[in-house]
């Protein structure tokens, strides 16, 4: 004889009511939480290893937050009830951290997990996605990075700037191309302005990664193997860029200030827009890259780790208007 358990099978928790029922996600995740940004773009390759990138939509840049909360049993139940109440398709606002690195954003919970550590100690891990933020339309304020910036004044000099400050200088027709990044502490003059001969500002990816970075260069060549004979190595027809390569960088223990400048830089590029970068050692040729993915991990107070994946553009050209 079987016994049927009659209850709402769409939920695993019942009886949670005010004031315990959460109306929003206001808890602060613990250190060790992380977020990964990635872009979706169509890519097609032409001669000389050159390729064109076209974002799939205005929402082509998405974020995946992997957050962890250390709570007691009651809070764990309330969190689980909150995530289940959204059913995976109802969005909710949340603040990813309390350090002001990111804005309050709106996302969807894909899944959650509960780790029963010991008595009244539970770890609730949640995977929250944001895939409908039109970052390129929000060029003046960012969709994710909480980084206020000011217009650069060419008429007012003697202003003190710090390394990793970000300003907007209306110099280019494309509004996305008007952000400049401070390379060192200084007081502004005509010479060190964004257009000055001794400028202290750049639009290049100038951030230096950890020592110990490794890259792998694959030299592209055709090597047909003639049966019962020999291998003939030849340069592919019409191609001269035979040793393009990407870079995987890690930035460990960086401050919130440096992190926010880097996040704003990468978000502004949208995961597909190109930028110039000089590899810190060995290579003396500047290269053009784009960054389709980066991951930020909160270490502890004012300490962060950022990993970035750079893909080289073999033509070495910064397209205008993109």
PENOR-V216445 format. One record per backbone hydrogen bond with DSSP energy under -0.5 kcal/mol. CO is the residue of the C=O (numbers start at 0). NH is the residue of the N-H. If there is no record, write none. Layout:
# PENOR-V216445
CO & NH
CO & NH
This chain:
# PENOR-V216445
1 & 3
3 & 5
4 & 6
6 & 8
7 & 10
14 & 16
16 & 19
16 & 20
23 & 25
24 & 94
26 & 28
29 & 32
32 & 297
33 & 65
34 & 295
35 & 63
36 & 293
37 & 61
38 & 40
39 & 55
41 & 53
43 & 51
45 & 48
46 & 49
49 & 45
51 & 43
53 & 41
56 & 59
57 & 135
59 & 39
59 & 61
61 & 37
62 & 64
62 & 129
63 & 35
64 & 66
64 & 127
65 & 33
66 & 125
67 & 29
68 & 70
68 & 123
70 & 121
71 & 75
72 & 76
73 & 77
74 & 78
75 & 79
76 & 80
77 & 81
78 & 82
79 & 83
80 & 84
81 & 85
82 & 85
82 & 87
83 & 86
85 & 88
85 & 89
88 & 90
91 & 106
92 & 24
93 & 95
93 & 104
100 & 145
102 & 95
104 & 93
106 & 91
107 & 109
107 & 128
110 & 126
112 & 124
113 & 115
114 & 116
114 & 122
117 & 120
120 & 116
120 & 117
121 & 70
121 & 123
122 & 114
122 & 124
123 & 68
124 & 112
125 & 66
125 & 127
126 & 109
126 & 110
127 & 64
128 & 107
129 & 62
131 & 133
132 & 134
133 & 136
133 & 137
135 & 138
136 & 138
137 & 140
137 & 141
143 & 102
144 & 146
149 & 167
151 & 153
154 & 156
158 & 187
160 & 185
161 & 164
164 & 181
165 & 149
166 & 168
166 & 179
167 & 151
167 & 169
168 & 170
172 & 174
173 & 176
174 & 177
177 & 168
179 & 166
180 & 201
181 & 163
185 & 160
187 & 157
189 & 192
190 & 197
191 & 199
192 & 195
195 & 198
199 & 182
199 & 183
201 & 180
203 & 205
209 & 212
214 & 216
215 & 217
216 & 218
217 & 219
218 & 220
221 & 233
223 & 225
223 & 231
225 & 228
229 & 225
230 & 232
231 & 223
233 & 221
235 & 238
239 & 241
241 & 219
243 & 217
246 & 248
246 & 309
248 & 307
249 & 209
249 & 251
250 & 305
253 & 303
254 & 258
255 & 259
256 & 260
257 & 261
258 & 262
259 & 263
260 & 264
261 & 265
262 & 266
263 & 267
264 & 268
265 & 269
265 & 270
266 & 269
268 & 271
268 & 272
274 & 288
275 & 204
276 & 278
276 & 286
280 & 282
283 & 285
286 & 276
287 & 312
288 & 274
289 & 291
289 & 310
291 & 38
292 & 308
293 & 36
294 & 306
295 & 34
296 & 298
296 & 304
297 & 31
299 & 302
302 & 298
302 & 299
303 & 253
304 & 296
305 & 250
306 & 294
307 & 248
307 & 309
308 & 291
308 & 292
309 & 246
310 & 289
311 & 313
312 & 315
316 & 318
318 & 321
